[in-house]
Amino acid sequence: MRLSTKGRYAVTSITDLALHACAGPVTLADISERQGLSLSYLEQMFAQLRRQGLVTGVRGPGGGYTLARATTDISVADVIAAVEQASPTASSSSLDATGDQCLTHDLWDELSVQIQQFLAGITLAELAEA
């Protein structure tokens, strides 16, 4: 499996949010500083996370972001799916160079299922405890 940088950054930044949200909304500037991520990149990612119902934006002084659900109700797979075009998989093209089904197609499909199940089984609560 090759997880994109965007997916890794999303998991890192929302875990940071989970760790620091107990004191109230967390600003993207704070996450940016702690994690060394571009503020503009975080703004784009958090817009996607907000649209998918994983975070809530709070406007005004003292504003920032909070989790929209409990850390036990948000999986790593949820976070990655919110920012990726497709879920992280170890995919193989369905057809080989001759137009026949790839000999290892079933292997890669099964691996993709295993990866998805693994990521769905890890919650933000578990990451925040680690």
Buried (B, 14 or more C-beta within 10 A) or exposed (E): BEBBEBBEBBBBBBBBBBBBBEEEBBBBEBBBEBBEBEEEBBEEBBEBBBEBEBBBBBEEEEEBBBBBEEBEEBBBBBBBBBBBEEBBBBBBEEEEEEEEEBEEBEEBBEBBEEBBEEBBEBBBBBBBEE
